Amino acid sequence: MAHIDLKQPILGKNERLAKENRALFDEKKVFVIDLLASPGSGKTSTILATIEALRDEFNIAVIEGDIASSVDSEKIKENGIPAVQINTGGACHLEADMIRRAVDVLDLDALDLIIIENVGNLVCPTDFYLGENMKAMILSVPEGDDKPLKYPGVFQAAKAIVLNKVDTLPVFNFDTELFKSHIHSLNPQAPLFPISAIKGTGVDEWAAWVAEQIRAIKQ
């Protein structure tokens, strides 16, 4: 019986399109973050807190990826930030061609930062390069300190890791030191930022690090 591997052709095409995206972002000097997380981890609240911390210095846009609805993109627009909604119709990840079509409606010459909120999933999005400068991921305290052991790929792919909802630490059995140990064994180069996006705790440190990355590509 013949075996047809569909994944490699799909990834190969995606890689080619992602490189085209990367060339465009490089030309326009726009820094792009592909933000990965599970549903309910606080992606949108983290994005809003990041925007609030950076908007005085940088022009920002958001690309929202969801299986359905435009709830999150509407929240972003309410804060005066350009937002493009991508509904995947069931697909568990964004792909490079989706990003290119979203970018076509943005004025890249007027932007410094694009935050891509990928579909809520800790598995599929790690395989798809979108042309971003980096992948970052959010884990929330209620999800548990064992997630790096269960989903090592996303923690290894991330250039930075945000631990959100640290204000709930007294409520949940989350071992912060054990979590840090897991992260260090999987990805010792990635900085870890404990934050509470809703309360603002730790957001300045995370935003300052992002600002450094943006400034670096402007030089």
Stockholm file with secondary structure:
# STOCKHOLM 1.0

chainA/1-219         MAHIDLKQPILGKNERLAKENRALFDEKKVFVIDLLASPGSGKTSTILATIEALRDEFNIAVIEGDIASSVDSEKIKENGIPAVQINTGGACHLEADMIRRAVDVLDLDALDLIIIENVGNLVCPTDFYLGENMKAMILSVPEGDDKPLKYPGVFQAAKAIVLNKVDTLPVFNFDTELFKSHIHSLNPQAPLFPISAIKGTGVDEWAAWVAEQIRAIKQ
#=GR chainA/1-219 SS CCCCCCHHHHHHHHHHHHHHHHHHHHHHTCEEEEEEECTTSCHHHHHHHHHHHHTTTCCEEEEEEESSCCHHHHHHHHTTCCEEEEECTTCSSCCHHHHHHHHTTSCGGGCSEEEEECCSCSSGGGGCCCSCSEEEEEEEGGGCTTHHHHCHHHHHHCSEEEEECGGGTTTSCCCHHHHHHHHHHHCTTSCEEECBTTTTBTHHHHHHHHHHHHHHHHC
#=GC SS_cons         CCCCCCHHHHHHHHHHHHHHHHHHHHHHTCEEEEEEECTTSCHHHHHHHHHHHHTTTCCEEEEEEESSCCHHHHHHHHTTCCEEEEECTTCSSCCHHHHHHHHTTSCGGGCSEEEEECCSCSSGGGGCCCSCSEEEEEEEGGGCTTHHHHCHHHHHHCSEEEEECGGGTTTSCCCHHHHHHHHHHHCTTSCEEECBTTTTBTHHHHHHHHHHHHHHHHC
//
